[in-house]
Amino acid sequence: MKLFDVYPLYPIEPVKALGAKLWDKEGKEYLDLYGGHAVISIGHTHPHYVKRLTDQLSKIGFYSNAVQNSLQTQLADKMGQMSGYYDYQFFMCSSGAEANENALKLASFQTGRRKIIAVEGAFHGRTSGAVAATHNPKIIAPFNDGHDIVFVPMNDLKALENAFDDDVAGFIVEGIQGVAGLYIPESSFLVKAQELCKQYEAVFILDEVQSGAGRTGKFFAHQHSVIRPDVITMAKGMGNGFPVGCVLIAPSIEPWHGMLGTTFGGNHLACAASLAVLEVLKEEQLMANAAKLGAYLEEELKSIPEVKEVRGKGLMIGAEFGFDVAALRKALIFNHGIFTGSASNKNTIRLLPPLNITQEELDQFLEALKIELKK
Ligand SMILES: Cc1ncc(COP(=O)(O)O)c(C=O)c1O
């Protein structure tokens, strides 16, 4: 059987990794400024993560959500402490799309309505509702097209106000738009969204799938503003490579048996991986490292004349050039062994390194970038 060919692949196969480094089959070393798409938060094969997962696997790796699993309650407690959302409820699933699908479903259950307001440029995943709320017609199949979704431009307060009415179930926005090219919702936009959700009794959903788990220097990117969404989703960095996602749900939304569900979500290994991530984030103060090194990277990038704009927060950064960066990114990989990310904005390089990256590793990237820009 051959693979269903949906990914354009680099001719590179990493077989080993540690921290922000990868090695391919031939032993060539790579520097990871992409984190496998913002997934690697505490660094590849972190010893505490490896130990917690292997210890857990040798005890019990999985049982279904029909039985008690105290790892879930431990994780919920720890998540409450780390995020500051102590009084919220915690639901686990296995991916970002699934987390958003559940968040949209919760908004609809809570309000009895169907309409969702989303933001232009948004990416929320590839399942039915999540992809319908994604602003990319190319990946929306006719089957997904029946949802009632309205898109408003990012940071357009008037358009946001005009989109709200009594049919709106919820408003969904990314903490920072990642796939689009690192666009930040301004505080005033988030505050307005919160006010409108309150006024129309709609559910305010923050998609922190990519921007959560400490990546921006705070636990969630929206915590750079003074808002408190009703529902928050997270995945990617939460498991450092173990497929796990979650939904944080305000106390005002009451659960009933069968309202949400999943086979794999919250299994023992997923909990062990997520607990290990939270423990390392705290122990090694990786959010502070993300804030400090993110500010350093931003300043250094701004001093490069070819860089037109730097957007983002912490270690979720986009550098926009005056040209398509595809060739530059290729040169960084093949001439310098440095992985970076792309964005829908073709002129933007997306940087999503592990949160324990060092300044020396960032300097290695900056040097390579300058060499390529001089060519
Ligand atoms: C903001 C955001 N939401 C949702 C998703 C979907 O996550 P997953 O690929 O785990 O389904 C992504 C993935 O890139 C994302 O960036």
The ligand as a Gaussian input file, in Angstrom:
#p B3LYP/6-31G(d) Opt

LIG

0 1
 C       -4.672000      27.520000      15.958000
 C       -4.855000      26.091000      15.557000
 N       -6.017000      25.482000      15.853000
 C       -6.223000      24.199000      15.523000
 C       -5.276000      23.466000      14.859000
 C       -5.536000      22.027000      14.517000
 O       -4.789000      21.192000      15.330000
 P       -4.585000      19.649000      14.944000
 O       -3.717000      19.626000      13.726000
 O       -3.922000      19.060000      16.160000
 O       -5.925000      19.081000      14.697000
 C       -4.054000      24.058000      14.510000
 C       -3.015000      23.314000      13.769000
 O       -2.137000      23.857000      13.165000
 C       -3.840000      25.416000      14.864000
 O       -2.708000      26.048000      14.555000

